[in-house]
Amino acid sequence: MELVGSAILIGVILSLVLIGPVFFMLLETSVSRGWRAAIVLDLGVITADVFCILIAYYGSKDLALAIQNNPSIYIFGGFFILIYGLVMFISKPNFKMRNLNLVNQNYFKTFMNGFLLNILNIGVIVFWFFIVSTIVIQYPRQEETLLFMSIVLGTFFIIDLGKIFLAQKVKDSFTIRRIFWFKKTIGFILMIFGVIVIMKGFGAFENIDQQIENRIQKGVTHEKEKTI
């Protein structure tokens, strides 16, 4: 049971505590394009997480160190998020009804937006390297590690579904003008996150990152010790 409890805890932290650009994009997509598009976006995000987990599990610690010690990677990822937010901020949303075929054609693009927005946030890769390395020590058997990560991602996805459908509940209260400013607000927030990631490339926020990692590690260890 400690494995399940620890995995759910990490899933909750990932979805509710570590709020990043994906969180705001998920809300914006749900309000402006509907729950189907938001779920597709979230699947792109989770696919990026799975990709990072596989790299972390089968890769080497040298790769994680290379990412941490190469500021240009953070700068590139932050620049991408910054430009993405800028385009959203200055563009005028189209509020005309889309036909079904057009929406279906956009699903792949929506999926890739979620995938790229998550994986180009280099902090996500470093975060998963830390989580996987900690879990492998706590639960060395491969099937335990696989179960742990499945529960983490399952918890993450379930909570995100709650966000999506909650956004749908309040969607009717959004007028065209409110959606317009909501979209601009999300774009502005993404630009802020982009600047933060770029600043991390120059060594900022190292102490904060370490504190977050320590709290997560304590949470995993505490859940395991409760059953000993």
RACORDA-V15115 format. One record per pair of residues at least 24 apart in sequence whose C-alpha atoms are under 6 Angstrom apart, sorted by sequence separation. I is the first residue (numbers start at 1). J is the second residue. D is the distance in Angstrom with one decimal. If there is no record, write none. Layout:
# RACORDA-V15115
i=I j=J d=D
i=I j=J d=D
This chain:
# RACORDA-V15115
i=77 j=120 d=4.7
i=77 j=121 d=5.4
i=74 j=122 d=5.8
i=44 j=111 d=4.6
i=48 j=115 d=5.2
i=41 j=110 d=5.4
i=45 j=114 d=4.8
i=41 j=111 d=4.8
i=44 j=114 d=4.6
i=45 j=115 d=4.8
i=40 j=111 d=5.4
i=44 j=115 d=4.3
i=48 j=119 d=5.6
i=41 j=114 d=4.8
i=45 j=118 d=5.7
i=52 j=125 d=5.7
i=56 j=129 d=5.0
i=53 j=128 d=6.0
i=89 j=184 d=4.5
i=89 j=187 d=4.6
i=88 j=187 d=5.0
i=85 j=187 d=4.1
i=85 j=190 d=4.7
i=85 j=191 d=4.9
i=82 j=191 d=4.3
i=82 j=194 d=4.3
i=81 j=194 d=4.8
i=78 j=194 d=4.2
i=78 j=197 d=4.7
i=78 j=198 d=4.8
i=75 j=198 d=4.4
i=74 j=198 d=5.8
i=75 j=201 d=5.3
i=74 j=201 d=4.8
i=71 j=201 d=4.2
i=30 j=164 d=5.8
i=31 j=171 d=5.7
i=7 j=148 d=5.5
i=11 j=152 d=4.4
i=15 j=156 d=5.4
i=7 j=151 d=5.7
i=8 j=152 d=5.7
i=11 j=155 d=5.1
i=7 j=152 d=4.9
i=11 j=156 d=4.8
i=21 j=190 d=5.5
i=6 j=220 d=5.3
i=6 j=223 d=5.6
i=2 j=223 d=5.6
i=2 j=224 d=5.3
